[in-house]
Amino acid sequence: MANQHYTLLIVGGGAAGVSIANTMRRKNSKIDAAIIEPSEKHYYQPGFTIVGGGEYTLEKATRNEADLIHPSVTWIKDYAETFQPDENTVTLRSGDKVTYDYLVVCPGLQLDWDKVKGLKATLGKNGVCSNYSPDTVEYTWECIKNLESGTALFTQPPMPIKCAGAPQKIMYLAADRFRKKGILDKFNIEFCNAGPGMFGVPFYAKALVKVVEDYGIKTAFKHNLVEIDGPTKTATFEVTDSEDKKKRVTKKFDMIHVTPSQSAPDFIKKSPLAAESGWVDVNDKTLQHNKFKNIFGLGDATTTPNAKTAGAVRKQVPVVVKNILKLMANNAIVEGYDGYGVCPLTTSLNTVMLAEFSYGGKVSPSFPFLDSRKNRLIWWWGKKVGFPMLYWDWMLKGITLDIPSKQSYNKRFTEES
Ligand SMILES: Cc1cc2nc3c(=O)[nH]c(=O)nc-3n(C[C@H](O)[C@H](O)[C@H](O)COP(=O)(O)OP(=O)(O)OC[C@H]3O[C@@H](n4cnc5c(N)ncnc54)[C@H](O)[C@@H]3O)c2cc1C
């Protein structure tokens, strides 16, 4: 490929990248845009929870990238490798260079499987499963389906991770599956979380304690998984006590669902676009890079302290598109993103608690007339049918569906009620 130039260049063709390209095309079809994306397959990752729970198929959660990128947008099928922001250039793994007027960086995050000793060697066998990869998610269902009794562990690493509720969502689906088979009392189910509580937003955390109690699930907080031995079915945790002292604890398991540690992709960490934390360094509200004004970032890859979710991407895309168009017209950019994120917590095989919140853990429901801590059948159908449609047929196609979330919550549903 010869060196190329685009008005708009996008790194990453996942939830954020495809949505940005297609939204921009709808706003101004004359802008020449390209996406750098190495993968032929595009996954609807929010569906992985219900694939692991046996309620959805991986096939339904997978589409060809080629069918999602509009033909007027150039697809550069390669990896972005390095950034030269002073020269408005991205260098690809092939060695080719692509220049741009405006750059959007959204390559998602990196799953650090290696942080747990022994995990890679045993993942996908010995009862060790994970919903966090398309390669391993179907094995989660195999484990849940085939187990008749024993100890089932569900782990959560230190934050940040994508969809912070996902480590416990699959636990409730497993517990409800066991209950429906009449074998729940034959299980010891334990939630081993590196963090200090059920959920980062206290409003929802309290409601989740009730869900855990209802299934008889045990909780082990400040338990960070550090090692797994598949053949002997043992998991070792580093446990931090109330005086901040650390010790190691080993637990036996019959199945263990592992959520891996997560961080910014390595090529971002070592780039001039990274903050000290390694994430793409952008303004929380405008999503503009803090140093390079013609660069924007969104999705899982950035420093913004929101819940890393596709729901956040849905709210970020219009802000980035609007701000790039404003820069093109020499206008001031806007602070349009309030940190919205959403976590549809699958509390059983037919109910979901729709947790929605924005920066600072402010409860921000799209439907403030409903108590969002309630486990509802309607959101289960949202999870199985409505949200995938919203993703494939609206967001990825560049159709902005603005459901305003309310930060002022209905007084009838305060924490005390
Ligand atoms: C188990 C699970 C459950 C989830 N549940 C929910 C949920 O219920 N609700 C919700 O809203 N969200 C959920 N999420 C999170 C959601 O899927 C992500 O937040 C969302 O996909 C982030 O979009 P993104 O575009 O930033 O990253 P991604 O969608 O991951 O896309 C990143 C893209 O960048 C590409 N890329 C990587 N490296 C490079 C490179 N060097 N050069 C070019 N391209 C590159 C990748 O191939 C990928 O296509 C869940 C995720 C998981 C794993």
The ligand as an SDF file (V2000), in Angstrom:
LIG
                    3D

 53 58  0  0  0  0  0  0  0  0999 V2000
  -18.1200  -10.2830   29.0050 C   0  0  0  0  0  0  0  0  0  0  0  0
  -18.4390   -8.8670   28.6120 C   0  0  0  0  0  0  0  0  0  0  0  0
  -19.6760   -8.3340   28.9400 C   0  0  0  0  0  0  0  0  0  0  0  0
  -19.9800   -7.0180   28.5900 C   0  0  0  0  0  0  0  0  0  0  0  0
  -21.2390   -6.5590   28.8960 N   0  0  0  0  0  0  0  0  0  0  0  0
  -21.5810   -5.3130   28.5220 C   0  0  0  0  0  0  0  0  0  0  0  0
  -22.9190   -4.8440   28.7230 C   0  0  0  0  0  0  0  0  0  0  0  0
  -23.7820   -5.5690   29.2230 O   0  0  0  0  0  0  0  0  0  0  0  0
  -23.2350   -3.5860   28.3480 N   0  0  0  0  0  0  0  0  0  0  0  0
  -22.3100   -2.7620   27.7720 C   0  0  0  0  0  0  0  0  0  0  0  0
  -22.6620   -1.6330   27.4170 O   0  0  0  0  0  0  0  0  0  0  0  0
  -21.0270   -3.1610   27.5710 N   0  0  0  0  0  0  0  0  0  0  0  0
  -20.6420   -4.4160   27.9110 C   0  0  0  0  0  0  0  0  0  0  0  0
  -19.3670   -4.8680   27.6680 N   0  0  0  0  0  0  0  0  0  0  0  0
  -18.3190   -3.8990   27.2790 C   0  0  0  0  0  0  0  0  0  0  0  0
  -18.3150   -3.4720   25.7960 C   0  0  0  0  0  0  0  0  0  0  0  0
  -18.2910   -4.6130   24.9680 O   0  0  0  0  0  0  0  0  0  0  0  0
  -17.1180   -2.5850   25.5380 C   0  0  0  0  0  0  0  0  0  0  0  0
  -17.1120   -1.5330   26.4690 O   0  0  0  0  0  0  0  0  0  0  0  0
  -17.1400   -1.9930   24.1280 C   0  0  0  0  0  0  0  0  0  0  0  0
  -17.0440   -3.0220   23.1720 O   0  0  0  0  0  0  0  0  0  0  0  0
  -15.9940   -0.9930   23.9520 C   0  0  0  0  0  0  0  0  0  0  0  0
  -15.8970   -0.5620   22.6380 O   0  0  0  0  0  0  0  0  0  0  0  0
  -14.4790   -0.1800   22.0130 P   0  0  0  0  0  0  0  0  0  0  0  0
  -14.7450    0.1770   20.5880 O   0  0  0  0  0  0  0  0  0  0  0  0
  -13.7660    0.7710   22.8800 O   0  0  0  0  0  0  0  0  0  0  0  0
  -13.6280   -1.5410   22.0780 O   0  0  0  0  0  0  0  0  0  0  0  0
  -13.8970   -2.8780   21.2650 P   0  0  0  0  0  0  0  0  0  0  0  0
  -15.3330   -3.0040   20.9150 O   0  0  0  0  0  0  0  0  0  0  0  0
  -13.2560   -3.9560   22.0550 O   0  0  0  0  0  0  0  0  0  0  0  0
  -13.1060   -2.6730   19.9040 O   0  0  0  0  0  0  0  0  0  0  0  0
  -11.7250   -2.4150   19.8320 C   0  0  0  0  0  0  0  0  0  0  0  0
  -11.2690   -2.7220   18.4020 C   0  0  0  0  0  0  0  0  0  0  0  0
   -9.9240   -2.2490   18.2290 O   0  0  0  0  0  0  0  0  0  0  0  0
   -9.2150   -3.2080   17.4670 C   0  0  0  0  0  0  0  0  0  0  0  0
   -7.7710   -3.0670   17.7030 N   0  0  0  0  0  0  0  0  0  0  0  0
   -7.0540   -3.5420   18.7480 C   0  0  0  0  0  0  0  0  0  0  0  0
   -5.7440   -3.2470   18.5660 N   0  0  0  0  0  0  0  0  0  0  0  0
   -5.6590   -2.5560   17.4160 C   0  0  0  0  0  0  0  0  0  0  0  0
   -4.5610   -1.9790   16.6970 C   0  0  0  0  0  0  0  0  0  0  0  0
   -3.3000   -2.0740   17.1170 N   0  0  0  0  0  0  0  0  0  0  0  0
   -4.8310   -1.3200   15.5380 N   0  0  0  0  0  0  0  0  0  0  0  0
   -6.0950   -1.2220   15.0760 C   0  0  0  0  0  0  0  0  0  0  0  0
   -7.1740   -1.7640   15.7050 N   0  0  0  0  0  0  0  0  0  0  0  0
   -6.9440   -2.4130   16.8590 C   0  0  0  0  0  0  0  0  0  0  0  0
   -9.7850   -4.5420   17.9340 C   0  0  0  0  0  0  0  0  0  0  0  0
   -9.5540   -5.5670   16.9740 O   0  0  0  0  0  0  0  0  0  0  0  0
  -11.2570   -4.2310   18.1220 C   0  0  0  0  0  0  0  0  0  0  0  0
  -12.0100   -4.4840   16.9590 O   0  0  0  0  0  0  0  0  0  0  0  0
  -19.0210   -6.1930   27.9400 C   0  0  0  0  0  0  0  0  0  0  0  0
  -17.7820   -6.7370   27.6000 C   0  0  0  0  0  0  0  0  0  0  0  0
  -17.4870   -8.0520   27.9050 C   0  0  0  0  0  0  0  0  0  0  0  0
  -16.1500   -8.6380   27.5130 C   0  0  0  0  0  0  0  0  0  0  0  0
  1  2  1  0
  2  3  1  0
  2 52  2  0
  3  4  2  0
  4  5  1  0
  4 50  1  0
  5  6  2  0
  6  7  1  0
  6 13  1  0
  7  8  2  0
  7  9  1  0
  9 10  1  0
 10 11  2  0
 10 12  1  0
 12 13  2  0
 13 14  1  0
 14 15  1  0
 14 50  1  0
 15 16  1  0
 16 17  1  0
 16 18  1  0
 18 19  1  0
 18 20  1  0
 20 21  1  0
 20 22  1  0
 22 23  1  0
 23 24  1  0
 24 25  2  0
 24 26  1  0
 24 27  1  0
 27 28  1  0
 28 29  2  0
 28 30  1  0
 28 31  1  0
 31 32  1  0
 32 33  1  0
 33 34  1  0
 33 48  1  0
 34 35  1  0
 35 36  1  0
 35 46  1  0
 36 37  1  0
 36 45  1  0
 37 38  2  0
 38 39  1  0
 39 40  1  0
 39 45  2  0
 40 41  1  0
 40 42  2  0
 42 43  1  0
 43 44  2  0
 44 45  1  0
 46 47  1  0
 46 48  1  0
 48 49  1  0
 50 51  2  0
 51 52  1  0
 52 53  1  0
M  END
$$$$
